[in-house]
Amino acid sequence: MNVKTIGIDLAKEVFQVHGIDKHGKRLFNKQLKRAKMLSFFANIPPCLIGMEACASARFWVGKLMSMQKAQGKTLQFSWRD
């Protein structure tokens, strides 16, 4: 998968995840349950991840950053107020 940017709509239990390539073509738009979030991102190549700026965003950024460090990946994050 050649995903360049992922947008995440955060929620309590089910997240909406949207991925596009470098041309802006949609690669996926799916719902992920909280329990599947980290396993989904474990299989995604390094990319830009955008999400709203809130308390749960800080939690998920911390989780994704620790995962990417262990895997030797470089993820970038963008915040939206």
N, CA, C and O of each residue as an XYZ file, in Angstrom:
324
protein
N       0.841     -1.170      0.000
C       0.000      0.000      0.000
C       0.891      1.240      0.000
O       1.841      1.325      0.778
N       0.590      2.182     -0.856
C       1.411      3.371     -1.012
C       0.739      4.588     -0.373
O       0.633      5.639     -1.004
N       0.293      4.451      0.857
C      -0.411      5.534      1.544
C       0.571      6.627      1.960
O       1.648      6.340      2.483
N       0.186      7.889      1.721
C       1.033      9.023      2.094
C       0.448      9.817      3.254
O       1.189     10.390      4.053
N      -0.895      9.853      3.351
C      -1.550     10.614      4.408
C      -2.738      9.833      4.941
O      -3.504      9.243      4.180
N      -2.879      9.838      6.262
C      -4.012      9.195      6.918
C      -4.681     10.211      7.830
O      -4.017     10.907      8.598
N      -6.005     10.288      7.738
C      -6.798     11.113      8.644
C      -7.566     10.202      9.577
O      -8.124      9.192      9.147
N      -7.597     10.556     10.858
C      -8.299      9.747     11.848
C      -9.333     10.613     12.548
O      -9.016     11.687     13.060
N     -10.575     10.134     12.565
C     -11.620     10.756     13.373
C     -11.710      9.937     14.652
O     -12.167      8.793     14.637
N     -11.275     10.524     15.747
C     -11.203      9.816     17.022
C     -12.568      9.740     17.693
O     -13.388     10.648     17.563
N     -12.798      8.662     18.399
C     -14.026      8.450     19.163
C     -13.692      7.558     20.353
O     -12.523      7.252     20.589
N     -14.699      7.142     21.094
C     -14.435      6.300     22.260
C     -14.123      4.865     21.872
O     -13.169      4.285     22.391
N     -14.896      4.286     20.980
C     -14.726      2.872     20.648
C     -14.445      2.580     19.180
O     -13.692      1.656     18.872
N     -15.039      3.354     18.264
C     -14.881      3.098     16.825
C     -14.329      4.348     16.159
O     -14.899      5.431     16.289
N     -13.218      4.198     15.447
C     -12.549      5.307     14.770
C     -12.789      5.211     13.265
O     -12.893      4.112     12.719
N     -12.876      6.348     12.604
C     -12.956      6.381     11.148
C     -11.562      6.735     10.634
O     -10.984      7.741     11.046
N     -11.025      5.916      9.743
C      -9.667      6.096      9.230
C      -9.736      6.202      7.715
O     -10.335      5.356      7.051
N      -9.115      7.253      7.170
C      -9.162      7.546      5.738
C      -7.727      7.712      5.239
O      -6.974      8.520      5.782
N      -7.348      6.962      4.219
C      -5.990      7.041      3.688
C      -5.969      7.424      2.220
O      -6.795      6.956      1.436
N      -5.013      8.285      1.846
C      -4.864      8.701      0.453
C      -3.415      8.517      0.006
O      -2.496      8.460      0.823
N      -3.235      8.424     -1.326
C      -1.889      8.324     -1.879
C      -1.355      9.719     -2.201
O      -1.993     10.716     -1.864
N      -0.191      9.799     -2.848
C       0.438     11.107     -3.114
C      -0.336     11.948     -4.122
O      -0.093     13.149     -4.239
N      -1.260     11.335     -4.848
C      -2.078     12.066     -5.819
C      -3.441     12.453     -5.253
O      -4.250     13.066     -5.950
N      -3.699     12.101     -3.999
C      -4.968     12.406     -3.363
C      -6.048     11.364     -3.615
O      -7.208     11.572     -3.258
N      -5.678     10.247     -4.225
C      -6.636      9.172     -4.493
C      -6.898      8.391     -3.210
O      -5.967      8.016     -2.497
N      -8.180      8.151     -2.926
C      -8.547      7.415     -1.715
C      -8.132      5.959     -1.839
O      -8.478      5.282     -2.807
N      -7.393      5.488     -0.858
C      -6.972      4.090     -0.810
C      -7.870      3.270      0.110
O      -8.133      2.095     -0.148
N      -8.336      3.900      1.183
C      -9.251      3.230      2.091
C     -10.005      4.259      2.912
O      -9.543      5.383      3.110
N     -11.157      3.859      3.378
C     -11.986      4.651      4.279
C     -12.738      3.630      5.113
O     -13.748      3.082      4.672
N     -12.253      3.378      6.303
C     -12.804      2.271      7.076
C     -12.971      2.620      8.535
O     -12.373      3.572      9.037
N     -13.786      1.842      9.204
C     -13.951      1.971     10.641
C     -13.030      0.972     11.332
O     -12.890     -0.174     10.905
N     -12.409      1.435     12.406
C     -11.549      0.562     13.206
C     -11.997      0.606     14.659
O     -12.222      1.683     15.211
N     -12.125     -0.543     15.267
C     -12.397     -0.585     16.701
C     -11.095     -0.293     17.446
O     -10.003     -0.536     16.934
N     -11.230      0.218     18.630
C     -10.080      0.593     19.466
C      -9.051     -0.537     19.560
O      -7.848     -0.287     19.486
N      -9.512     -1.762     19.720
C      -8.615     -2.910     19.893
C      -7.797     -3.213     18.634
O      -6.760     -3.870     18.728
N      -8.233     -2.755     17.471
C      -7.545     -3.038     16.203
C      -6.643     -1.901     15.735
O      -5.934     -2.040     14.739
N      -6.668     -0.787     16.445
C      -5.956      0.422     15.994
C      -4.451      0.193     15.839
O      -3.900      0.494     14.780
N      -3.782     -0.321     16.847
C      -2.331     -0.487     16.777
C      -1.926     -1.552     15.762
O      -0.921     -1.389     15.070
N      -2.679     -2.622     15.662
C      -2.323     -3.658     14.679
C      -2.502     -3.135     13.253
O      -1.754     -3.527     12.357
N      -3.475     -2.263     13.033
C      -3.646     -1.646     11.712
C      -2.420     -0.813     11.359
O      -1.875     -0.951     10.264
N      -1.979      0.051     12.271
C      -0.843      0.931     11.991
C       0.489      0.188     11.960
O       1.462      0.706     11.411
N       0.554     -0.983     12.521
C       1.786     -1.772     12.458
C       2.084     -2.192     11.022
O       3.239     -2.447     10.680
N       1.057     -2.267     10.180
C       1.217     -2.705      8.791
C       1.205     -1.561      7.788
O       1.182     -1.802      6.581
N       1.222     -0.325      8.262
C       1.192      0.852      7.396
C       2.606      1.416      7.257
O       3.325      1.526      8.250
N       3.012      1.775      6.032
C       4.341      2.380      5.869
C       4.381      3.783      6.487
O       3.327      4.355      6.766
N       5.564      4.342      6.704
C       5.672      5.692      7.263
C       4.857      6.689      6.447
O       4.893      6.666      5.217
N       4.124      7.562      7.130
C       3.255      8.521      6.458
C       2.905      9.663      7.407
O       3.302      9.669      8.572
N       2.154     10.628      6.881
C       1.639     11.738      7.674
C       0.286     11.319      8.239
O      -0.568     10.823      7.505
N       0.089     11.517      9.543
C      -1.170     11.167     10.198
C      -1.777     12.442     10.766
O      -1.135     13.151     11.541
N      -3.015     12.731     10.380
C      -3.717     13.912     10.869
C      -4.876     13.508     11.756
O      -5.596     12.553     11.465
N      -5.051     14.259     12.857
C      -6.175     13.997     13.755
C      -6.490     15.268     14.511
O      -5.684     16.198     14.559
N      -7.675     15.297     15.105
C      -8.077     16.454     15.884
C      -7.210     16.587     17.141
O      -6.698     15.594     17.658
N      -7.053     17.804     17.619
C      -6.264     18.043     18.824
C      -7.164     17.902     20.045
O      -7.981     18.778     20.329
N      -7.012     16.802     20.758
C      -7.804     16.556     21.965
C      -7.013     15.620     22.874
O      -5.934     15.155     22.509
N      -7.550     15.351     24.048
C      -6.838     14.509     25.009
C      -6.587     13.108     24.458
O      -5.505     12.557     24.662
N      -7.554     12.525     23.772
C      -7.345     11.174     23.246
C      -6.323     11.170     22.108
O      -5.661     10.158     21.876
N      -6.191     12.287     21.399
C      -5.178     12.377     20.338
C      -3.782     12.255     20.943
O      -2.918     11.577     20.386
N      -3.568     12.897     22.056
C      -2.260     12.803     22.720
C      -1.963     11.363     23.135
O      -0.826     10.905     23.028
N      -2.975     10.659     23.601
C      -2.818      9.254     23.966
C      -2.402      8.441     22.742
O      -1.441      7.674     22.805
N      -3.125      8.606     21.617
C      -2.842      7.805     20.423
C      -1.510      8.174     19.777
O      -0.813      7.303     19.256
N      -1.153      9.449     19.805
C       0.162      9.846     19.285
C       1.262      9.166     20.096
O       2.232      8.666     19.527
N       1.117      9.144     21.401
C       2.107      8.463     22.248
C       2.217      6.986     21.919
O       3.322      6.452     21.812
N       1.077      6.321     21.758
C       1.078      4.893     21.414
C       1.716      4.647     20.058
O       2.547      3.751     19.911
N       1.326      5.453     19.053
C       1.862      5.263     17.699
C       3.348      5.601     17.631
O       4.102      4.945     16.912
N       3.773      6.623     18.377
C       5.193      6.979     18.379
C       6.041      5.890     19.018
O       7.124      5.583     18.518
N       5.572      5.301     20.116
C       6.346      4.234     20.750
C       6.390      2.998     19.848
O       7.402      2.300     19.799
N       5.303      2.732     19.143
C       5.276      1.603     18.218
C       6.237      1.842     17.044
O       6.991      0.948     16.660
N       6.202      3.052     16.481
C       7.059      3.349     15.334
C       8.531      3.329     15.723
O       9.375      2.929     14.921
N       8.847      3.752     16.934
C      10.233      3.721     17.402
C      10.733      2.280     17.477
O      11.863      1.991     17.083
N       9.898      1.386     17.978
C      10.265     -0.023     18.091
C      10.435     -0.678     16.723
O      11.225     -1.610     16.571
N       9.683     -0.181     15.714
C       9.754     -0.758     14.373
C      10.717     -0.015     13.455
O      10.933     -0.438     12.319
N      11.293      1.077     13.923
C      12.211      1.847     13.103
C      11.513      2.664     12.035
O      12.124      2.981     11.014
N      10.256      3.015     12.238
C       9.489      3.820     11.286
C       9.551      5.285     11.685
O       9.893      5.623     12.818
N       9.214      6.146     10.738
C       9.114      7.573     11.016
C       7.730      8.041     10.600
O       7.426      8.127      9.411
N       6.898      8.341     11.577
C       5.569      8.874     11.314
C       5.575     10.356     11.612
O       6.300     10.808     12.499
N       4.777     11.121     10.885
C       4.622     12.539     11.145
C       3.181     12.766     11.580
O       2.273     12.077     11.114
N       2.968     13.723     12.465
C       1.632     13.991     12.968
C       1.241     15.434     12.699
O       2.075     16.338     12.748
N      -0.026     15.633     12.417
C      -0.587     16.965     12.187
C      -1.819     17.106     13.074
O      -2.625     16.182     13.180
N      -1.962     18.273     13.712
C      -3.091     18.503     14.625
C      -4.096     19.432     13.982
O      -3.720     20.353     13.257
N      -5.367     19.201     14.241
C      -6.438     20.057     13.769
C      -7.280     20.451     14.963
O      -7.756     19.586     15.698
N      -7.473     21.759     15.169
C      -8.321     22.236     16.272
C      -9.756     22.285     15.860
O     -10.615     22.662     16.657
